[in-house]
Amino acid sequence: DRAADITILLIAGHDTTSYTIAWTLLEVARTNPPELYTFREKIAALPMEEWKGVDELHFIIKEGMRFNPVVTGTARHVVKDIVVKDDASNERIIIPKKNSVFIHFYSMCRNPKYYDNPDTFLPSRWATNDTGDNKNKYMELALMPFSVGHR
């Protein structure tokens, strides 16, 4: 029983990682973002062990996970009543306990409420925002590439 669980975890982790890498490389090749050139310039002067600390690499990976999430969504069972506000009508909506809800990650990751130009592969969107608004905070919270949310 435990061996079967471990096998499933290894296979699931392998698939999601390989799909994420493939989609991200496709978008980098397709769009040729400016961050790619900055990343190349920075890593040229660094030993390979230090590449993982280059911000542009993190931006490219995070944007790849946002742009093509490999997990389409997740279902959750509601254990207590939840009240949310509908932005369109400004009305309160109650999700009663003992119901299930489905969270669609692709819609969240392409929502213009959280991301400027959501249908554009733009790694620089993840750079620190010094304007004082909460845009980056909401972008981080809306990104749930492997269904567990902000880390």
N, C-alpha and C positions, 0 to 999 in steps of 0.2 A: 504493500500500500504506500509506504513512504517512498520507495524507489520510483513508483509511478508518478507521485507528486513532484519529485525532483526532476524527473525526465520532462514533465510538462513545463516546469519553470525554466529549465534550460532551453527547451525548444522555443517557448514563447519569448524569452529574453533575446534569443538569437534572431528570431524573425523580426521583432520590433526594432532591434538595433540595426540590422541589415537594411530594412526598408527605410529607416530614418536616414541612414548614411546615403543610400541610393537616391532618395528624393532630394536630399540636400545638395549632393553633387550635381544632380540634374539641374536644379535651380541656379546653382553657382555657374555652371557652364552656360545655361540659357541666358542669364541676366548679366553676368560678369560684373558683380557689384564692386564699387570702389574699395570696400573693405578688403577685398581679395588682394588688391595691390598693396594696401597698407600692411596686411598680414604677411605677404611675401617679403616686403622690405624689412619688417621687424624680425622675422625668423631667420633671414639671411645672416644676421649678426649674432644669432643665439645658438647654443648647442640644443640638440633635439629634445633633451630632457626639460628644457625651459619653454618649449613651444606652448605647452598647455596653459601657461600663465598669460598668454597674449590675449587682450580683450577682444580683438577682432575675431579670433577663433570662436570665442564664446558667443559673440553676436551672431555669427554665421550659423552655428549649431542651433542656437535658440530660435532663430528665425526659420530655420529648416523644420524644426519641430512644430512651430506655429503654423507655417504655411501648408504643410501636408501632414497633419496628425495621423499617426498609424492606428491609433485606437479611435474609432468613430464616436464612441460615447459609452456611457455607463448607466445602469439602472440602480436606483437606490430606494430602499424601503423607508418610508417616513414613520418615525417612531413617536413623534409628537406633532401637533398642529403647527404649521408654518404659515406665517403671514408675509406676503410679498406685495410690493406696489407695482402695478402695471404702468409702465412709463407712458404708454400711448393714451390711456384713458384716465390716468391718475387715480385709479380705483384700487382698493385692497383686494387681494385674492388670497383665499385661504386654501391651503393644501392640507386636507385632513389626515390625521395619523392613520396608519394601517393601509395607506395607499402607496403605490410605486410611482416614481418619477424617472424620466429618462433625460439625461443631460447630454446634449449633442455637442461634442467638442469642436467639430468643424465649424459650426455656426458661431460658437464663442470666439474661435480664433480668426474668423473673418468678419467680426462685428465692428462696424465703423464707430460704434459708441466707445470701444476700447482701443481701436487701432486706426490711425490715420492711414489712408490708402491701403485698406486691408487686403486687397487682391494683388498687391505688389510685393515681390520679394525684396525686402529692404532691411538688411541686418543692422544698419545704423539706428533703427528705431529703439534698440536696446541699450544705447549709450545712456549714460546718466543724464537725467533731465534736471537742469539747474534753474528752471523757470519758476519753481515753487508750486506748480500744479500737481495734481495727483495722477496724471496720465500714466506714468510708468508704474505706479502702484497698481492701478486697475489692469494694466496690461499684464503684469506679473500674476495677478490673481485669476485672470481669465485664461492663462496658459496652463493647460492640464494635459500634457502630451501622453502620459502613461496612466491616466485616470486617477492620480492621487493628488493632483493640485500642486499648489505652491510649496517649494521646499526650501 
